[in-house]
Structures are given as C-alpha cells and as structure tokens.
Amino acid sequence: MHVELRSVPATTVAAIEGEVGRDDLLTWYAGAMAELDAVLDEPTGPPGGLYDNALFEVDRGHALVHRPPERPPRRGRVHPVTLPAVGLAVATHVGAHDDLEVTYGEVGAWVVANALAVAGPVRETYVVGPRDTADPAAWRTEIGWPVFRVAPA
C-alpha cells in the first residue's frame, strides 16, 4: 500500500458533529450528509469526516462530517468549523467500504514502522463514493492518519 505524508493547512468547512455510537455511525452519517447537501448550494470539494479514536476503541466517540463551501452557513445542525492544520499519513482505500478497516490497519502499521505517532482524530476524504457512483469498484476513500515524527528520519 502506498502511503504519503501530507501537510494539510487549516480549512474552514460546513460541518455537522456529534457524539455517536459505532453501531449508529452509518445512519448518523447518512442523515448528516443529507442535511449538508440540502443546506449547501455549491460545495468546493469532496465531503469528509473526522472520527475520534474512542469511536473505534470504546464504540462511542465524536464524529464530524463536512463539506468545504465558499462561505459555511449556519442552519439547522450545519455550522462553520475550522479544521486545524495537520500532518497526515494518507493512503487511498479502493472499492467498497466493507473492508475499510483493512486499509486502516495497513496505514496504522506503516505509521508504527516509520516512527510516527498519532496526533488527533482520523480524517477521511470521500474522493469518489456511493453518492457519486453506484459502482463500488470506482470508490476512493482517502484515510488520513494524523501523525507527528517521534524519531529523526
């Protein structure tokens, strides 16, 4: 698996966030994305999400989904959020989301092998997904694992 280190600047997005149980995540995500789509006229990039480690470790945690518009509105649950600048180890998961955890595991192993440490919630970018095409073979999800170097390269 190809993993690249990427420096992402601070970005202001339109977001919906909340405390979510892991079993409820897909339903929560679908509702939040539908609300974002209804509120935003013209997003300027693909949707994404930030997911706290607790969501995967203890089955409940903070989730945030977002779209980048010109001017983030404040309507219903949608509100502006500035995502902080971050260094990410990024890999692209190709295909259906049924085995997304495999890509997470591979990125995690790469992070450990390259003397990096986690520094925040995982970021996903839905470059191409079920909202774009019904063909799972075309789906592309970037997994961005926040990192900082703990040893010299």
C-alpha positions as a LaTeX table, in Angstrom:
\begin{tabular}{lrrr}
\hline
Residue & $x$ (\AA) & $y$ (\AA) & $z$ (\AA) \\
\hline
Met1 & 0.00 & 0.00 & 0.00 \\
His2 & 1.26 & 3.44 & $-0.92$ \\
Val3 & 1.26 & 5.90 & 1.99 \\
Glu4 & 2.27 & 9.53 & 1.61 \\
Leu5 & 2.94 & 12.16 & 4.22 \\
Arg6 & 0.82 & 15.22 & 3.57 \\
Ser7 & 0.71 & 18.60 & 5.30 \\
Val8 & $-2.86$ & 19.91 & 5.33 \\
Pro9 & $-3.49$ & 23.60 & 6.10 \\
Ala10 & $-6.26$ & 24.80 & 8.40 \\
Thr11 & $-9.56$ & 24.76 & 6.48 \\
Thr12 & $-12.96$ & 26.19 & 7.32 \\
Val13 & $-15.81$ & 23.85 & 6.38 \\
Ala14 & $-19.54$ & 23.45 & 6.83 \\
Ala15 & $-19.94$ & 20.65 & 9.37 \\
Ile16 & $-22.27$ & 18.57 & 11.46 \\
Glu17 & $-20.84$ & 16.90 & 14.54 \\
Gly18 & $-21.93$ & 14.84 & 17.48 \\
Glu19 & $-21.26$ & 12.02 & 19.91 \\
Val20 & $-22.11$ & 8.80 & 18.08 \\
Gly21 & $-22.15$ & 5.10 & 18.90 \\
Arg22 & $-20.21$ & 2.95 & 16.45 \\
Asp23 & $-23.34$ & 0.91 & 15.62 \\
Asp24 & $-25.21$ & 4.14 & 14.77 \\
Leu25 & $-22.42$ & 5.74 & 12.73 \\
Leu26 & $-23.66$ & 4.86 & 9.22 \\
Thr27 & $-27.20$ & 6.05 & 9.94 \\
Trp28 & $-25.90$ & 9.23 & 11.58 \\
Tyr29 & $-23.53$ & 9.83 & 8.65 \\
Ala30 & $-26.31$ & 9.42 & 6.05 \\
Gly31 & $-28.56$ & 11.91 & 7.85 \\
Ala32 & $-25.77$ & 14.42 & 8.40 \\
Met33 & $-24.63$ & 14.29 & 4.75 \\
Ala34 & $-28.22$ & 14.67 & 3.53 \\
Glu35 & $-28.60$ & 17.76 & 5.71 \\
Leu36 & $-25.29$ & 19.21 & 4.47 \\
Asp37 & $-26.37$ & 18.63 & 0.86 \\
Ala38 & $-29.72$ & 20.32 & 1.49 \\
Val39 & $-28.08$ & 23.40 & 3.03 \\
Leu40 & $-25.06$ & 23.87 & 0.73 \\
Asp41 & $-25.53$ & 25.39 & $-2.71$ \\
Glu42 & $-22.11$ & 24.67 & $-4.19$ \\
Pro43 & $-19.52$ & 22.73 & $-2.21$ \\
Thr44 & $-15.96$ & 23.42 & $-3.35$ \\
Gly45 & $-14.58$ & 19.93 & $-2.74$ \\
Pro46 & $-15.35$ & 16.38 & $-1.69$ \\
Pro47 & $-17.03$ & 15.53 & 1.60 \\
Gly48 & $-15.01$ & 14.28 & 4.52 \\
Gly49 & $-15.16$ & 13.17 & 8.10 \\
Leu50 & $-13.15$ & 13.25 & 11.32 \\
Tyr51 & $-13.53$ & 10.37 & 13.74 \\
Asp52 & $-12.13$ & 10.23 & 17.27 \\
Asn53 & $-10.15$ & 7.15 & 18.25 \\
Ala54 & $-12.69$ & 6.47 & 21.02 \\
Leu55 & $-15.29$ & 5.67 & 18.38 \\
Phe56 & $-13.25$ & 2.60 & 17.42 \\
Glu57 & $-11.72$ & 1.82 & 20.81 \\
Val58 & $-14.78$ & 2.07 & 23.08 \\
Asp59 & $-17.55$ & 2.09 & 20.43 \\
Arg60 & $-18.62$ & 5.69 & 21.12 \\
Gly61 & $-16.97$ & 8.98 & 20.26 \\
His62 & $-17.02$ & 12.28 & 18.46 \\
Ala63 & $-17.74$ & 12.29 & 14.72 \\
Leu64 & $-17.76$ & 15.26 & 12.36 \\
Val65 & $-18.73$ & 15.23 & 8.68 \\
His66 & $-18.11$ & 18.20 & 6.44 \\
Arg67 & $-18.13$ & 19.79 & 3.01 \\
Pro68 & $-15.96$ & 22.78 & 2.01 \\
Pro69 & $-18.15$ & 25.65 & 0.70 \\
Glu70 & $-17.20$ & 29.23 & $-0.20$ \\
Arg71 & $-18.99$ & 30.53 & 2.92 \\
Pro72 & $-20.05$ & 27.95 & 5.51 \\
Pro73 & $-23.65$ & 28.62 & 6.57 \\
Arg74 & $-25.19$ & 28.25 & 10.00 \\
Arg75 & $-28.53$ & 26.46 & 9.56 \\
Gly76 & $-30.02$ & 23.55 & 11.50 \\
Arg77 & $-27.15$ & 21.34 & 12.66 \\
Val78 & $-24.82$ & 22.79 & 10.00 \\
His79 & $-22.24$ & 25.25 & 11.28 \\
Pro80 & $-18.76$ & 26.51 & 10.34 \\
Val81 & $-15.79$ & 24.64 & 11.79 \\
Thr82 & $-12.13$ & 25.39 & 11.22 \\
Leu83 & $-10.25$ & 22.11 & 10.94 \\
Pro84 & $-6.75$ & 22.65 & 12.32 \\
Ala85 & $-3.64$ & 22.26 & 10.21 \\
Val86 & $-2.31$ & 18.73 & 10.49 \\
Gly87 & 0.30 & 16.32 & 9.20 \\
Leu88 & $-1.28$ & 13.16 & 7.80 \\
Ala89 & $-0.13$ & 9.75 & 6.67 \\
Val90 & $-2.54$ & 9.23 & 3.76 \\
Ala91 & $-3.49$ & 6.06 & 1.89 \\
Thr92 & $-6.34$ & 5.52 & $-0.55$ \\
His93 & $-8.82$ & 2.74 & 0.03 \\
Val94 & $-10.12$ & 1.48 & $-3.31$ \\
Gly95 & $-13.56$ & $-0.09$ & $-3.58$ \\
Ala96 & $-16.46$ & $-0.84$ & $-1.27$ \\
His97 & $-16.31$ & 0.13 & 2.38 \\
Asp98 & $-16.87$ & $-3.43$ & 3.65 \\
Asp99 & $-13.15$ & $-3.87$ & 4.28 \\
Leu100 & $-12.17$ & $-0.29$ & 5.10 \\
Glu101 & $-10.70$ & $-1.49$ & 8.40 \\
Val102 & $-8.04$ & $-3.40$ & 6.43 \\
Thr103 & $-6.76$ & $-0.12$ & 4.98 \\
Tyr104 & $-6.88$ & 1.43 & 8.46 \\
Gly105 & $-4.76$ & $-1.45$ & 9.75 \\
Glu106 & $-2.22$ & $-1.10$ & 6.95 \\
Val107 & $-1.88$ & 2.66 & 7.48 \\
Gly108 & $-1.53$ & 2.07 & 11.23 \\
Ala109 & 1.24 & $-0.47$ & 10.65 \\
Trp110 & 3.00 & 1.97 & 8.30 \\
Val111 & 2.78 & 4.72 & 10.93 \\
Val112 & 4.37 & 2.47 & 13.58 \\
Ala113 & 7.09 & 1.24 & 11.18 \\
Asn114 & 8.03 & 4.79 & 10.22 \\
Ala115 & 8.50 & 6.16 & 13.76 \\
Leu116 & 5.39 & 8.33 & 13.70 \\
Ala117 & 2.73 & 8.82 & 16.35 \\
Val118 & $-0.96$ & 9.64 & 16.27 \\
Ala119 & $-1.81$ & 13.28 & 16.94 \\
Gly120 & $-5.60$ & 13.55 & 16.67 \\
Pro121 & $-8.75$ & 12.15 & 15.07 \\
Val122 & $-8.56$ & 10.16 & 11.84 \\
Arg123 & $-9.65$ & 12.07 & 8.74 \\
Glu124 & $-11.45$ & 10.50 & 5.80 \\
Thr125 & $-11.98$ & 12.17 & 2.43 \\
Tyr126 & $-14.63$ & 10.65 & 0.19 \\
Val127 & $-12.99$ & 11.39 & $-3.17$ \\
Val128 & $-15.44$ & 9.10 & $-5.02$ \\
Gly129 & $-18.16$ & 7.21 & $-3.19$ \\
Pro130 & $-21.69$ & 5.87 & $-3.30$ \\
Arg131 & $-23.00$ & 9.41 & $-3.61$ \\
Asp132 & $-21.06$ & 9.72 & $-6.90$ \\
Thr133 & $-21.50$ & 6.30 & $-8.48$ \\
Ala134 & $-23.25$ & 3.02 & $-7.73$ \\
Asp135 & $-20.13$ & 1.13 & $-8.88$ \\
Pro136 & $-18.12$ & 0.20 & $-5.73$ \\
Ala137 & $-15.06$ & $-0.55$ & $-7.87$ \\
Ala138 & $-14.83$ & 3.20 & $-8.60$ \\
Trp139 & $-15.00$ & 4.32 & $-4.96$ \\
Arg140 & $-11.92$ & 6.05 & $-3.50$ \\
Thr141 & $-11.67$ & 6.95 & 0.19 \\
Glu142 & $-8.55$ & 8.65 & 1.49 \\
Ile143 & $-7.64$ & 7.60 & 5.02 \\
Gly144 & $-5.64$ & 10.36 & 6.73 \\
Trp145 & $-3.97$ & 9.25 & 9.95 \\
Pro146 & $-2.75$ & 12.32 & 11.92 \\
Val147 & 0.93 & 11.95 & 12.74 \\
Phe148 & 3.97 & 13.66 & 14.09 \\
Arg149 & 7.51 & 12.36 & 13.94 \\
Val150 & 8.83 & 10.91 & 17.21 \\
Ala151 & 12.30 & 9.97 & 15.95 \\
Pro152 & 14.67 & 11.50 & 13.40 \\
Ala153 & 14.21 & 10.25 & 9.84 \\
\hline
\end{tabular}
